[in-house]
Amino acid sequence: MSNRCTGGWFCFFDGVNYTYPRGQLSDCGWQDLQDFGWSDRTESVAQNMPDGWVEYQNHTTGGHGNDEHLFFTDTLKDAISNVPYRNMADHVWFSC
């Protein structure tokens, strides 16, 4: 199944195997998924950026400096059809 992530974006899906609804972002740096209604609802991810990597993080107590790494995508068209920590991602960091 195609991951359905448009070029120039990294995408996260509310179901395994890239099933909709889909969220997508393209800005560099740290972003709070809660701002977009996507906290704790990511089950598959894809990256269709020309370079860079995306780290997905879980918010923990004690401030964002203690957020825990969950998983990442790191190459053009990299995708994970069933992420290892489903419905736990609260933040993303796109290093571009």
C-alpha positions in Angstrom: 0.0 0.0 0.0 1.3 3.5 -0.8 2.0 5.7 2.1 0.1 8.6 0.5 2.5 11.3 1.7 2.8 14.2 -0.8 6.3 15.4 -1.8 7.7 18.1 0.4 5.9 16.9 3.6 6.3 14.4 6.4 3.0 12.7 7.3 1.4 10.9 10.2 -1.7 8.8 10.1 -4.4 7.9 12.5 -4.3 4.2 11.5 -1.8 1.5 10.6 -0.8 1.1 7.0 -1.2 4.8 6.3 -5.0 4.9 6.7 -6.7 8.3 7.0 -7.1 10.8 8.6 -3.6 12.1 7.8 -1.7 15.0 9.3 1.2 16.6 7.5 3.9 19.1 8.3 6.9 20.6 6.6 8.5 23.2 9.0 11.9 22.6 10.4 12.4 22.3 14.2 10.3 21.3 17.1 6.5 21.3 16.9 3.8 20.3 19.3 1.3 17.9 17.7 -1.4 19.0 20.1 -1.5 22.3 18.3 -2.9 20.4 15.3 -5.1 18.0 17.2 -2.7 15.1 16.7 -1.3 14.4 20.2 -1.4 10.6 21.1 -3.0 9.5 17.8 -0.2 8.5 15.4 -0.1 4.9 14.2 1.9 5.1 11.0 4.2 7.7 9.6 5.9 8.6 6.3 8.5 11.2 5.2 8.6 12.5 1.6 11.2 15.3 2.1 14.4 15.6 0.0 16.6 15.4 3.1 16.6 15.6 6.9 15.0 13.4 9.5 11.9 13.5 11.7 12.0 12.4 15.3 8.7 11.6 17.1 8.7 12.3 20.8 6.5 11.5 23.8 6.0 14.3 26.4 7.0 13.4 29.9 6.8 15.3 33.2 9.5 17.8 34.0 9.4 19.9 30.8 10.2 19.3 27.2 13.9 18.7 27.9 12.9 15.3 29.3 10.7 14.3 26.4 11.4 10.7 25.3 12.5 9.6 21.8 10.0 7.1 20.3 11.1 6.6 16.7 12.2 8.5 13.6 12.2 8.6 9.8 15.4 9.6 8.1 15.4 9.3 4.4 13.4 10.4 1.4 10.2 8.3 1.2 11.0 6.5 4.5 7.9 5.1 6.1 6.8 3.0 9.1 3.4 1.3 8.5 2.9 0.4 12.2 5.0 2.5 14.5 6.5 0.9 17.6 4.8 3.2 20.1 1.3 3.7 18.8 -0.7 6.7 19.9 2.1 8.1 22.0 3.7 10.8 19.9 3.1 14.4 21.2 5.9 16.3 19.5 8.0 16.1 16.3 11.5 17.5 15.6 12.3 17.9 11.9 16.0 18.4 11.3 16.3 19.9 7.8 
